[in-house]
């Protein structure tokens, strides 16, 4: 499959420790990351997905008996391969800067670590589907559902 036919996703996943649930402005962080990704000009709108996943349990650095422990935010971007190093580096720099701007007030109030990683998906073992307009799998007319056995 050539690069033009291959989906050029970024799927952006934000994982965060449970102790940040009441302090982290998840909607703002997701919005800033999503808009930054779209503003880079290297990802299609239809392929950009940004979601948050709160951890249900964790261990991060120290956990003092009193006061907040160290919280952590992990930002993962999954992209298809084929972009030059300078493009991937610019994506990493700009996405990290957006996260840093959004997370700075929280980091000033409490111990907080955050990291951004980019993973290139292997097209040999990556499949995609769905009906989002603009995507390679979108069909303007949905196929008719087959009749259930015994209803004809």
C-alpha positions in Angstrom: 0.0 0.0 0.0 1.5 3.4 -0.9 1.6 6.3 1.5 -1.1 8.2 -0.3 -3.6 5.4 0.2 -2.6 4.7 3.8 -4.4 6.4 6.6 -2.2 9.1 8.1 -3.7 9.0 11.6 -2.7 10.6 14.7 -4.5 8.7 17.4 -3.8 10.6 20.6 -4.3 8.9 23.9 -3.9 10.7 27.2 -3.4 8.5 30.3 -3.4 10.0 33.7 -3.1 8.8 37.3 -6.3 8.6 39.4 -5.1 11.2 41.9 -5.3 13.8 39.1 -9.0 13.1 38.4 -10.3 16.1 40.3 -7.5 18.5 39.3 -6.6 17.8 35.7 -8.7 19.7 33.2 -9.1 16.8 30.8 -11.3 18.5 28.3 -8.9 21.5 27.9 -5.9 19.2 27.5 -7.7 17.1 24.9 -8.9 20.1 23.0 -5.4 21.8 23.0 -3.7 18.6 21.8 -6.4 17.9 19.2 -6.3 21.4 17.8 -2.5 21.4 17.8 -2.4 18.2 15.9 -4.8 19.6 13.3 -2.9 22.9 13.1 0.4 21.1 12.1 -0.9 20.5 8.6 0.3 16.9 8.5 -2.7 15.0 9.7 -6.2 14.8 8.2 -9.1 16.0 10.3 -11.0 12.7 9.7 -8.1 10.7 11.0 -7.5 12.7 14.2 -8.8 11.1 17.3 -8.0 12.3 20.8 -9.2 10.5 24.0 -8.4 10.3 27.7 -8.0 7.1 29.7 -7.8 7.5 33.5 -5.7 4.8 35.2 -7.5 2.8 37.8 -4.3 2.1 39.7 -0.7 3.3 39.6 2.6 3.7 41.3 4.5 6.8 40.5 7.9 7.8 42.0 7.1 8.6 45.6 3.8 8.5 47.4 4.2 10.6 50.6 1.9 9.9 53.6 0.6 13.5 53.6 0.0 15.8 50.7 -0.3 14.9 47.0 1.9 12.2 45.6 3.5 12.6 42.2 0.9 12.6 39.5 1.7 11.5 35.9 0.2 12.2 32.5 1.3 10.1 29.5 0.5 11.3 26.0 0.8 8.8 23.3 0.5 9.5 19.6 0.2 6.7 17.1 1.0 7.6 13.5 1.6 5.8 10.3 5.2 5.6 9.1 6.8 7.5 6.3 7.2 11.0 7.6 10.7 12.5 7.5 12.5 12.9 10.8 12.1 16.7 10.8 8.3 16.4 10.5 8.1 13.8 13.3 10.4 16.0 15.5 8.2 19.1 14.8 5.1 17.1 15.7 6.7 16.0 19.0 8.0 19.5 19.8 4.7 21.2 19.1 2.5 18.6 20.8 4.7 18.6 23.8 4.7 22.4 24.0 0.8 22.4 23.9 0.8 19.8 26.7 3.3 21.8 28.7 1.3 25.0 28.4 -1.9 23.3 29.5 -0.3 21.3 32.3 2.0 24.1 33.7 -0.6 25.5 36.2 -1.2 22.0 37.6 2.6 21.3 37.8 3.1 24.6 39.7 0.6 23.4 42.4 1.7 19.8 42.9 4.3 17.2 41.9 3.5 16.2 38.3 5.4 14.4 35.6 4.4 14.2 32.0 5.7 12.6 28.8 4.9 12.5 25.2 5.8 9.5 22.9 5.2 8.9 19.3 4.8 5.4 18.0 4.7 4.5 14.3 2.2 1.8 13.5 3.2 -1.2 11.3 0.9 -1.2 8.3 1.5 -4.9 7.9 -0.4 -5.5 11.1 -2.7 -2.5 11.3 -6.2 -2.5 10.0 -8.7 0.3 10.0 -12.4 0.6 9.3 -15.5 2.7 10.1 -17.7 5.2 8.5 -16.2 8.6 9.3 -16.7 10.9 6.3 -13.4 11.6 4.5 -11.8 8.4 5.7 -10.6 5.8 3.2 -13.2 3.3 4.6 -16.1 5.8 4.3 -18.9 4.8 1.9 -21.5 7.4 1.1 -24.2 4.7 1.0 -24.1 2.2 3.9 -24.7 -1.4 2.7 -28.1 -2.8 3.6 -28.1 -5.1 6.6 -28.7 -8.7 5.8 -32.1 -10.1 6.9 -32.0 -12.1 10.1 -32.4 -15.8 9.6 -36.1 -16.8 9.7 -37.5 -13.3 9.0 -37.9 -13.7 5.2 
